[in-house]
């Protein structure tokens, strides 16, 4: 699909995905690549602009991530952020040193509003700084266009070559006018048209899928979650009866969820899909027996998923394509995009086995963040209650049960989670949170119930506020609601005598437990 693109070159910064997300909010498509990406590949992509991310290194040290000077001579606009700004100066003849005063946090920045970057930005604005090094000397031909009390070069630019270096982080929400600055870069400097919109994405995707599939048969891995549901409806509109949706109930779903999914997508549901339900609970439990390491669990679940689909494909006969609801954060967190470390293997990305018995895997949502998937779902006419349902990981409760997975543990976390979701909905909090669920820790502790000693499990409650699921903060649930949930879980769920509330943000944690 041909489209204007801004690329993010990742130097190991913690905000790399956020940079791409903010660019997309400007209706400009954006992808992340490692700093190790060859210059010829970048030339072939012909991007409208290039953004260099932050990173933990000092650009002047031996072995630090770097890039060839040629990048800045392509005639393509380049925006360096934090480490990326320092690297630009270092490579082009400026000087970067340890800062006499470290800046971290919200900082008052004085900007030159005549700069193309700062059009309609306040002359004095609040930005997020996070750096030990600083630009002590700008590269030849550059001029300073922003500064702080402690940082003489908050921004430097060489407008005639469309090169801009920003010491702070415009991509984080703490930078009050950061989105405006990034918008100025992609529109004022890069000259983007801003045609990355969901109506165009849906229309173009349907056309591309039809061309790719032709007369072939398609098998869709339908979990009932938001991503796979949107993928299924998109494929249904593209190829109709050529599509069969296989729903694998692996015994790791939320309480009653298997029946709910069948009610929505099955023969009595709202969609004309060839729907097959496979009850494979015991098969998955056997494979997971004795396994407690999170990555191993994910890979086992991922491989078993594929094996089930292959078996169903043989029953259907000559299936050419497998469809999955992979989304962009899955790709990046699985270590297949940018310079990020592998955070966790998603069952439909890093968890795939080496040998897959399909001609090709189609991942129509692979380029989208979660909120973009939801926009696509609405564009496809999927009802809001489905589009905005609580996210659920492909490995299901397998990554919400710390340690070995057993049928008994699944029963405990299903019951606890159902109570938690019910009370959140009763309190009217369900629409205000990005994601909330109960998880089962591997901790057992002593308790007293009915004057008797107990030695049972601790359930952890998780609730986060997030927009794009790349960063998240713990939600502030009223204490009375938490007390009610705690009381009900301990009284109604056999095997639990303690309830905890997880306050960890993302980062440093992830939204899921494993």
N, C-alpha and C positions, 0 to 999 in steps of 0.2 A: 504494500500500500504506500503510494508516494505521498509524502506530507512534509511540511517544513518542520525541522527539528532543531532544538537546542540540545547540545550534549553536555553532561556533567562529567568532568574527569576527576576521579576519586583518588585522593592522596591519604586515605585512611581516616578521614574526619567522621565524627559521630553524627553529623547532620547531613550526610550526603543525600539520603533519601528525601530529607526535608527540603533540600534545595530543589530537587526535581519536582517535588510536590508543589512548591510555591510557583514554579514556572508554569506548571500545568493549570494552576488556578488563574493564570493570565490567558488561558485558552491557547497555549502554545505547547506542543508535544515535546517531551524531554525524556532522555534516557541516560543511564549511568554507565560509565566505562572506567576501567582501571587505568592508572597512569602508565601502565606497561603496554597499553594499546599502541600499536605501530602507527606512525604518522601517516603512512599510506592508506591505512584503513580509515583514518579520520578524513583524509582528503576525499576518499571515495564516497563517504557519507554526505559530503558537502553540507555540513550543518550551517544554519543561519547564525549561530553563535556558540561559544564555548565558555563554560564556567568551571573554574578550578576550585576545588573544595579546600576546607581546612584540613589539618592533620596534626599529629602529635610530635612531629620531628622538628629539628632546626635545619633549614634548607642549606646552610653553609657547612654542615658537618659531612664528613666522608660517608658515603653509602646512603645518604638521605634520599627519599623519593624525589625525582626530578623529571624534567621533560626537555626535549631538544628546543633550541632557540628558534628553529624553523616554525614551530607552532605559532609564534607571535609574528611571523612574516607571511602568513597565508592570505592576509587580507580579510580574514574572518574575525569579527569582534570577539574579544576575550575579556572575561571578567574574573579576576582573582579574588577569592575570599579568604581572609586570615592567612593561613599557610600559603594558599594560592597567590595572594597578593605579595607576600614576601618572596616567593619563588620567582614571580614575574620580575620583581626588582633585581633580585640576585642574578638571574640569567641574563638580563638586559643591561647589566653594568652598574646597578645600584649597590647599596650595602645594607646588610641585615645583621644586627647584633643583639646580645642579651639586653633587655630593656632595664634601665635603671629603676623604673617603677613598674611592677606588674599590674596590668589592668584585668579585672574580672568582674562581670556583672553589668548592671545597668549604668550607662555612662552618658554624660551630656556631650553631644558632638555638635560642632559648629560647621555648617556646610556652605559651600558656594552654590547658591541657587541658579547660577548661570550654567552650571554643568548639566549636561544632558541626563545624567543619573539622578539629579536632584530637582528636576522640574516639579513644581507644586509641592515640594517638601519644605517644611518649616526651617528657617535659618538656624534655629537651635532645636535639636531633636534628640530623643533618647534612643540609644543603641546598645546592643549587647556585645561587650568586649570579652575576650578570653585568650590572652596571649602573654608569653614570657619574653619572646623576641619582639623587636620593633624595627621599622625601616628607618635607619639613621641617615641614609643618603638615597635620594630618589635617582632612578636611572636617567641617562641623558634624554632630553626632549620632553620629560614628564613635568607636570606641574601639580602642586598640592591643591586639592579642592575640598578637603575637610580635615579638621584637627580637633583634639581634645586638650584638656589642661595638662595631661601627662604624655600625650602621644602626638608629636608634631606632624606625623603623616597618617591620618586616619583614612584618607583616600588620596590616591595619586592617579593622574590620567594623562594619556597622550591621544586626544580626541581625533587627530588627523589619521591615526592608525587604528582607532577604535579599540584602544587598550585601556582598561580600567582596573585599578587595584584597590580593594576595600579591606581595611584591617579588621573591621567588626563583622558581625554575622547578621545580614539583613533577612535571612531565611527564618530566624526564630521569632516567635510572637513577642518576645521582650523588646525587640527593635520595633518601636511604635509605627514607623512608616517604612518598614522593610519591604513589604509587598509592593508598595508604590515604587520603591527604588528598583526592584527586580523587574517590575512592569516597564519602567522607563528604559531599562537595559534592553529588554526583548523588543520593545516597540520603537523607542527613539534611536537606539544604537543599532540593533540588529535588523530593524525594518520588518518585523514579523507581521503577518496578516491576522493572526489569532483565529485560525480555523479549526482548532482542536476542540470539537464540541460533540456531545453524545449523539445528537441526531445524525450527524455526519458519520460518526464512528459506527453506529448500528447499521446504517444504510450501506456503507462501504464494506463492513464485515460480512453482511449477508451476501453481497455480490461476490466477495473474494472466496467465501466458503463454497458457494455454488460452483464457481470455476474450479476450485481445488478438488471437490468431491466428485463432480460429474455424475455418473450413474452408480457410483460406489455405495456400499452400505456402511452405516455409521453406528457405532456403539458409544453411548454417553454414560459416563460414570456419574450417576445422580445420587447425591447424599441427602438432598432436601435442604441443604444450607443455601445461603444467599448466592454464593459464587457458582455452584453447580446448577442451581435452579435457573439463574440467568443464562448460563451457557446452554442449558437444555432448550430453553424457549428460543434463544437465538438460532440454534441449530435447527429446531423445529420449523421456524419461519424460513430458513434457508433451504432445507432439503426434504421437509415433510415426512412422508411415509418411509423414506430411506433410513430414518433414525429410529433406533431402539434404545430406550433408557433403562439401564440396569441399576437397581437400587440394592446395594448389599447391606443387609442388617448384620453387622459384625458383632452385635451384642455389646457395643460400646457407645450406644446412643443414649440420649436423655430419656427419662421415663415416658413411656407410651409413644416415643417419637416415631418408631417404625410404622405404627398404624396411622399416625398423623400424616406422614409423608405419602403413604399409599392412598389415603383419603384425598389428598390434594392432586397427585399426579397419576393415580391409578385409573381404572376404567370408569369409576364413578366421579372422577375429579373434573377440574375445569379445563383440562388441556387434552387435545387429541394426540396422545403420545402412545407408542408401543411401549408399555411399561412392564418390566419384569422385576419381581422382588425375590431376592435370594436370601434365605435365612441361614446364615453361616456362623452363628454364635459359637457353637462348640468347636468348630474348626479354628477360629481365631484364638479362643481360650487355650487350646492345646498348643498352638504355636508360641503363645506368649508365656506358657508355664515356666516358672523359674527365672524369667528375664526381668531385671530391674533397671538396667542402664537405659536412660531415655532415648539416646540415639538408636540403640539396637531395637528398642520397641517400635520406634517410628519406621525403621527400615523393614522390620518383619511385617508390620501392618501394611506398608506400601507394597511390598512384594506380594503378599497374600491377596491384596486387592486386585493386582494385575492378573494373578493366576485365576481368580474367580471370573474376571472379565473374559479372559481367554477361553475358559471352559464354556461360558455362556455364548461367546461368539461362535464357537464350534456348533452349538445347538442351533443357532440362528442360521449359520452357514455363510462362509466367504465374506466376513466383515473386513473392510479395508482400513477403516479409520477408528481410532479411539479418541473420544473428546473428554477433556478434563477442565475443571474450573480453576486452574492455576491463575493466580494474580501476581502482580509485580513484586509486592513485598515477599511472597513465597520464593521468588527467583533470587532476590537480593539476599535474603536471610539464609538461603541454602548455599550461598557462596558462589553463585553463578553470574553475578553482576557486580561491577565496581571492584573495589579493593577490600571489601568487608570480609571479615572472618566468617566461617560457617557458624551461625548462631544455633540453628537447628535445621535438620533435614525435613522438609515438608514431604508428606507421603507421596505427593504427586509431582515432586521435583527431584530433590536430592535423594528421595527414598525409592526411586524407580530401580528395578533390577536392570542388569546390563542387557539381558535378552528379553525383548518384548515382542510377542507374536502378532504384531499389527504392521500394516504397510507404513502407517504414519500416525503420529499423535497430533491432534488439533487442540490448541489451547487459545481460544478466541479472546480470552480476557487477560492473557499473559502480560499485556502492556498497561493494565489498569490498576490503580489503587482502589481500596475498598469503597470509598465514597463515590468513585467514578463508576464502579460496578453497579452501585445502587441507582445512580442516574441512568445508566444504560437499561437497568431493569424497568424503571418507570417509563422510559422511552419505548420499551417493548410492550408496554401495557400490563405488566405484572402488577397485581394489587399491592398497595402500600404495606399491608400487614405481612406479606411475604418478603418484600424487598427490605423492610426494616426489622426483620426478625433477628433475634440474638445470634451473633456469629457462633459457629461451632467448628472446631478444628477437624480436619479429615480423619486423624487418628482417634477422634472422639475422646471418650473418657480414659482411653489408654494414656493420654498425657495430662489427665486430671487426677490420676491415681499415682501417687509417688510410690515407686517400688514395683513389686510384682503385681500383675493383674490377675484377679480371680473373680469368679462369678459372685462370690459373697461381697467382695469389695465393690464391684459394679453395683450391686443392689443397694449398698450403703450410700454411695455417692449419688445414685439416681434419686433415692428418696430424699436425701438432704437437699439436693439441688432443686427438686420440685417444690419443697417447702419454701426455700429461699426465694425462688422466682414468684411463687404465689403471694408471699408477703410483700415483696417489692411492688408487685402490681397493685395489691390492695392499698398500699400507701401512696399510689400514684407517682411512683418514682421511675417506672420502667421506661418512660420516654425521655428521661433526662440523662441517662447513662449510656455510654458507648457499649459496655459489656459487663455482665455480672454472672457469676456462677459459683457453685460450691465445688471444692476439690477435697480429696482425701489424702491427708498426710500419711507418712509411714511411721508416725510417732504414736505410741501407745502410752497412756499414763494412768496413774492410780486415781480413782474417784470414789465417791460414796453415793449410793442410790438405794433407798429403802433400808437404811441402816446397815447395808452390806458393802463390802469392798468391791470395786470394779477395776478392771484393767482393760480399757477399751481405746478405740481410735479417737484422734482429734481431727475434726473437719475444719478446713480453712475456707472462709468466705472471701471472695474477690469481687471488687466492683471498681471500674475505672471510667473516667471521662476522657474521651479522645475524639478527634475529628477524622484523622487518617490512619489510625492504628499503628503509626510509626513511633509516636510518642504518646504517653498516657500518664494521667495522675489518678491516685486513689480517690474515689468518690466519697463525699462526706454524707454518710447515711445517718439519719437521726438515731440517737442512742436507743430510743424506745423501740424502734423497728428492729434494730440488731438484737435487743433483749428478747423480743417476741420470737424472732427466728431461732435464736439460741435455745430458748425454752422448748419450742416445738421440736427442733431436731433432737435434742437430748431425750425428750419424752417419747417421741414417735419413731425414732430410727434406732433399731436394735444394733448395738455394737459401737455406739458413740457416747462418750461421756465428757467431751470438751469441744468447744467451738471457738475458733480464732478469727480475727479480721486482719487481712493482709493490707498494709499501708504502702507497699513498695510501688514506686513509679516505674515507668519505662522510658529511657533507661534509668537505673541500672538493671532492673528486672525485665522480664518479658511479660506479656499479658497472661499467657498460659503458664502453668507451673513447670512443665517440662517441654 
